[in-house]
Amino acid sequence: MDYVPQLLTIGAVMLLGCVSPGPDFIAVTSNALVSRKRGLGVALGTSVGIAIWAILAVIGLGVVLATVAWLYDAIRVVGAAYLLYLGGKMLLSARRPYQAMEVRTAKRTDTPAPRVGLLVSATNPKAAAFFGSFFITVLPVDAPSWVLVAAVVVVTVVSFVWFSTLALMFSTAGVRACYAKVRRPIDAIMGAILVGLGLRLAFVR
């Protein structure tokens, strides 16, 4: 019970990080508007990516990635390229009328949803710095192994619950009906945000 406060702190900070809109948020919500299954799949992949970064931080690789410039930059470039790719796809879809969008749904869903979420999350090098520094700050150096495992479980569960909730919300009939009416500007805005995040990730460390 001595480590419960630290684990609660990790869960609370992780929730705040998830609530803050970013690439993961956009990836989940935009896919949930296509279908509930797809949104939940992206939520699952995103949570797996977060779990990977948390595990790396626990075994010390998060600190390595945060301090080895060339490795950090390599992941950063890959992540930026993928965000630009996703943003470009959304900007192109915003130019098409809704009927064309319906026809293209099968093509849009060729990439497995969990893979989309995993790539968005796993190619975010800032997660390495976040978990690397955050776990070191919150968890005692002499924390037992079960506490480290619990910390990984906490961040994974919190992220999955949050992103799954988003997927369920954005896949409801009412939200999807509203989306159908204003799809083009929404896709344009989301695409522009993803492109902006990709450019920021590429040029700002």
N, C-alpha and C positions, 0 to 999 in steps of 0.2 A: 504493500500500500504506500510505501515511501515514495514511489515514483509516479503515483496517480496524478499529482498536480502538473508534473512535466508533460505527461501524456495528454492531459486535458488542454494544456497550453498549445501543444503541437496540433491537436485537433481544431482548436479555435482559430489559430493562425492559418492553418491549411484551408479552413472554410472561408476565411476572409480573402485568401489568395484566389480561391476558386470563384468567389462572387465577383471579384474584379474582372470586368470583361477583357478578354484577350483572344488569341487564336483558338484556344480550346473551346471557349464559349461560342464563338462564331461557327466553328466546325460542327459542334453538336446541334445548335439551334437550326442552322441552315439545312442540315441533313434530316433533322426531325420534321421539318416542313415538307420533305419529300415523303417520308413515311415514319411511323413510330418505330418499326423494327430497325430501320436504318439509323435513326437517332440514338436508340439504345445501343446499337452496335458501335457507333462512334464514341459514345459515353464509356463503353467497356474498354475500347482500345485506348482512349485517353487515360483512363485509370491505370491500365497496365503500364503505359509509358511513365506515368507519375511513380508507380511502384518501382520501376526500373531505376529511375533517378534516386529514389529514396534508398534503395538497396546499395547503389553505388556510393551514396553518401555515407551509409553506415559502415561500409568496408573501407572507406577512406578514399575511394576513387573520385568522389565528388570534389574533394579538395584539390586533387591532382588536376582534374579538368579545369578547375577554376584558376589554377596557377600556371599551368603549362600553356603558354600563349598559342602555339601553333595548333595544338589539339583543340583548344577552345574555338579558335578561329575556323578550323575545318568544319566542326559541327555547326558553327554559326552560319557559315556560307551555305551549307546543305539545307539548314532550316529556313534561311531566308529565301533560297530558291524554291523550296516547296510552298512556302506561304505565297510567294509571287505567282506560282503556278495555280494554286487554288483561287487566289484573288482574280487572276486573269480569266479563269473559267467562269467565275460568277459575273464578272463584268461583261463577258460575251453573252452569257445567258440573259442578262438584263436587256440586251438589244433585241431579243426575240419575243414575240407575243406569247401569251399564255398557252394557246393551242399548240404551238410548236414545242413549248416546254413539256406538255403532256406527252407528246410523241417521243421526245428525247429522254423521258424518264428512265427507260431501260438502259440506255447508253450511259446516263449519268451515274447509274448504280453498278456499273461493271466492276469498279474497284470495291473490294469487300469493305464494309463500313468499319469493322474493328481496325483494319489496316490504316484507314484514313486517320482515325483518332490516334493510333499508336505513332504514326509518322509525325503528326502535328506536335504531339507531346514529346516524343523522343528526340526530335531535332531542335528542341529549345534549350540551348546551352545555359541560358540564365537559370534554368532549374537546377543545374549542377551547383552554381554559386549559392542559390537559395537554400537548397537542402544541405550542402556542405557546411555553410556558415550557420544555418539555423539549428541543425542537429547538434553541432559542436557547442553552440551557445546555450541551448536548453538542456541537453542531456549531460549528466556528469561523465567525466572521463572514465570512471570506474564502474559505470552502469553495467549490470549483468546482461548476458546475451538475450534473455527473454524480454528485457526492456527495449533493446534495439529492434527485435522482431516485432514487438508490440507497436513501436513507433511507425514501422513500415506499414503494418496492418491498419493503423489509425488513419494515416494519410491516404491510403488506398481506399478504405471504406468511405471516408468523408468525401473524397473526390467522386467516387462512383455514385454515391447517394445524391450528391448535388447535381452532377451532370445527367444522371438518369431522371431526376425530377425535372430538369430543364427539357429533356427529350420528351417526357410525357406531357408537359405543359404545351410545348410548341407543336405537338402532333395531334392535339385535340381538333375536333371538327370546326369549332368556332375560330380558333387561331388560324387554321389552314384556309378557312373560307375568307377571312380578312386578308390573309397573305395572297390569295389568288387575285384579289382586287388591286393590291398594291405591290405585287411581286417585283415588277421591274425596278422601281426606285429602291426597294429594300435590297434586292440583289446588287444593285449598283453601289449602294452605301456599304454593304457588307464586303463586297469585292474591293472597294476603294480602301476600306479599313485594313483588310488583309494585305493589300499591296503596300499600304503605308507601314504596317507592322514589319513586312518583309524587308522593305527598304531601310527602316530603322534598325532592324536586326543586322542588316548587311553592313551598314556604315557607322553605327553607333555602338560602342562596346559598353 
